[in-house]
Amino acid sequence: MKISLVIITRNRSKLLKRCLESISRQTTLPNEILIVDNNSTDGTMQTALAFAKKLPIKCLLEKKIGYSFARNFGAKKASGDIIAFTDDDCVADKNWIRQMKKSFSIPGVDLFGGEIKPLKTSNQTEIQKFLDSRNNLSISIQDHPLKRANLPNLAAKKKVLEKTGFFDEQMKSNEDTDFFWRAQEQGFNACLNLNAIIYHENRKTLAAFLEQLFRYGRYAPLLAKKHKKFDPAYYNSISMPKIITGIFLGISLTLFGLFFLAKSKEKFFFGLERTAFFLGATKGKIETLR
């Protein structure tokens, strides 16, 4: 079993260094690590190459900016029969790769999803504290008929990526869920492993938080449309009436939280989250109707 690890990065050399330090501490190392520099300007490549003596690193450049473009480029260049993915803002538990290999050693397993926990850092912002408390990326949250896993703790046999057409490059968000569902819809088997842990640093600023939620919402209608046959309940939850209701509820919670901010910070942030998500979903719904 040969594991290729793909890490995409852009202008976050300090975070990449922290990530690679965690990979160097693995009890089982991946066979190769492909660092896909998505057209950085901050010396990212030099940071990656500094680990070349410790780790089996290959540096690649993908000038076309976008998560899916970069991940697909790395996956297609990988030589392993298992392709794993994580991100530069993550820290891997020392047994992450070992647990991944354990999952793929189970007969019939084609896909892998590991646990994602918040990365606790010093001087955390209020936004980070809120997101950490929600921990929405945990694989323990399974509310769809098909198993769901999230980047940055996802892996698949290369033949699965090739047969499903890799990540959808039209999607700027939810491409991980889309790929995981497409693979299962085609008959591939998924294994979720709570002991294979990646620690992910949540967004620090209000602007980054809102941009992320707007993007999630924008591509939710496309995700729902693509998988309507297998998850009609999710498709119906992104209907225009429910989107409008979600916007009004989000605005109401935001105003309530703002008025009682000292006591209701969580409601304030949750209201912002809902508002940004459903505003994005409005844009996405219109785009799917074209």
N, C-alpha and C positions, 0 to 999 in steps of 0.2 A: 504494500500500500504506500504510494508516494503522494505526499501532500504538498501542494503549491499554495502558498499564502499570498494573496493580492491585497496590497494596502494602497489606497489612492490618497493623494495629498496635494494641497495647493496653498502655498504661502503660509504654512504653519510648521516651520522647521523645528521650533521648540517643542511643539506637541508631538511631532514625529519622533524626535529624539526620545521623549518619555515613553512613547509606544514601543519603539524598538528595544529600549532597555528592558521592558517587560517581556518581550519575545526572547531576548537573550537569556532570561532566567527560566525558560520553560524546561520542565523535566524531560520533555520529548520535543526536539526541534522539528520544524517543518523541513522538508527536503530542499525547498527553494522559497525565497521571498522576493516577490516582484513589487518593487516600489514604482507606482505609476505617478509620475510628476505631471499634474494637469496644468502645465505652462506656468510654473511658479517664477517669481522674480526675487526671492529672498534667500537663495542659497540652499534650497531644499535638497538638491542633488548631492551637495557636499556633505550635508548632515547624514544622508543615507549611506554614502560611501564610507563614512567614518566607521561604520559598523561592519564593513566587509571582511575584516579579520575574525570577527566573532560569529557572523551569520552568513548563510549562503544567499547573499543579496544580488539581485539583478535590477538595475535602474532603467526605467523606460520613460519616454516622453510622449505624452498625448496632448497635442496642442488644442484639440477641440474640447472646449471646456464643458463639463457636465459629468455628474456622477456615473450615469449609465455608460456613457462613452468611455470613460476611464476604466471602469470595472470590466467592461466587455473587452477592451484592448488588452488588459492584463490577463484575463482568463484565456483569451485566444493564444497568447504567447506562452502560457504556462505549459509545462511538460508533465505535470502530475496527473494521476488518474482521479484525484480528489482536489477540488479547487475550493479553498477557504477564503473568506473575506472578513476584514476588519477595517477600521478607520483610524486616522492619525490622532484623533482626540480620545483614544481608548487606551486602557491598560488591561493586559491579559493576566488572569490568574495563572500561577505557575503550572497548573495541571490542565490548562485549556486544550492544548493540542493532544495530550494523552487521553483526555476524556472524549475528544472528537474521534480519535482513532478507535476508541472503545465502542462508540456508537456505530461507526461504519463497519466494525467487525461483526455486527449482528447480521445474519443472513437476510438478504432482501432489502436492506436499507440503502436508499439512493440519495436522500436529502437529510440535512442535519440543521437543527436550530438549537443554539445554546442560550443560556440565561444571560440577561443584561441587567446589571445593577448600577445605581448612580455612583459616580466616582466622587468621593468626598475630598474636597480641597480646602485649603485655608482661605479665609476672607470670602466665603460664599455670599453671593448676592441674594436678595429676597426672591428673585425669579428662580434661581437655582434651588433654593430651599423648597419652594413650591413644587417644582418639577421633580425633585428628588422624592418628595413625599408621595407624589402620584405614581412614579415608577411605571409609566404606561408601556415601556418597552419589554417588560417582563414576559417571558413565555408562559408564565402561570396564568396569564389572562388569555383565555381561549374562548371567544364568543362567536365563532363561525363554524359551519359544518366541516370545512377543511382546516387542517392544522396551519397555524400561522407562526412565522418566524421573522425576525427583523435583522437587517443589517444594523450594526456591525458584528453580528455573530451568526453567520450563515455559511453553510458549505454544501457542495453538491458534487456528485461524480461528473467528470467532464462530459461524458456521453449524454448526461441529462441536460446540461447547459446547451450542448450542440443540438440536441433533438428538439428542445423547446424554443430555440432561437435566442438564447441568452436573455439579458435584461432589455426591456422595451425602452428604446432610446427616445421615444416621444414623451415618456413620463419623467418628470423632474422630481417626483416623490411617489411613494407607494410602489416603486418598481420592485422592491424586495418581496412584498406580499403578492404582487401580481405574478412574479416568477414562481414563487413557492406554490401558489394555487394552480397555475398553468401546469406545472410539473405533476402535481397530484391528480389533476383532471385527466392527464394523459396516462395515468396508471402507475406513476412512480411513488415509492413509499418513503414517508418522512419519519424521522426520529427526533424527538425533543429531549434534551439532556440538561436538567437543572444544575448539574454539577460542573458543566463546562461554562465557566463564567468569564464574561468580559465586563469591565467597569467603564462606563461611558460618562464623559463630562457634559453636563447639560448646559444649555445656552446661558450666558452670563447677563446679557443686556435685554431690556424690554424690546428694543427694535429687532434684535435677532430672534427673540421668542415669538413676536408677532409675525415676522417674515416666515418662520418655520411653520407656524400653524396655518397661515394663509396658503402656503404651498401644499400642506397636507390636504386642506380642504379643496383646493383647486383640482387635485388629481383624484379625489375620492369618487366623483361621479363617473370618471372614466374607468376606474377600478371596478366600480359596481356594475357598469354597463358590460364590461368584458366578461364578468363572471355571474351575470344575471341567472343563467340556467342553474348554477350550482348553489347560489346564495340569493334567492329572490327577496328574502327579508332585508338583506343589506341594500339591495337595489331600491327597494321601497322606502328605506330610511333616508335616502338621498333624493327624495322627490321634492319638487319645488315648494309645495306647501310646508313640508317639514323643514326645509332650509330657511324659509321666511320665519317660521315659528322659532327656529334656533337662533336667528339673528336677534329677534325681539327679546327672547329669553336671555341671551348673552348680554345685550345692552342693559336690560333691567338688573341683572346681577352685578354688572360693572358699576352702575350708578348706585346701587344699594351698598356695594362694598366701598365705593369712594366716599359715600356719605358717612359710613361708620368704619372708616379705614382702620382706626386703631384696634377695632375688634373683629373686622371682617376682611383682612388682607386676602385670605384664601378665596372668599367669594369674589373679591375684586379681580384677582388673577384668573380665576375660573371663568368669570364673565368675559374677560378679555380673550381668553382662549377660545371660548365658544363663538364669540363675535368674529374673531379673525378666521376661524375655521369655516364658519358658514358664509362669510363674505367671499372667501376663496371658493367655496362650493358653488356659490352663485355664478361666479365666473366660469368655473369648470362645467357646470350644467349647461350654460349657454354654448360653450365650446363643443360639448358632445352632441348638441342639436344641429350643428352646422352640417 
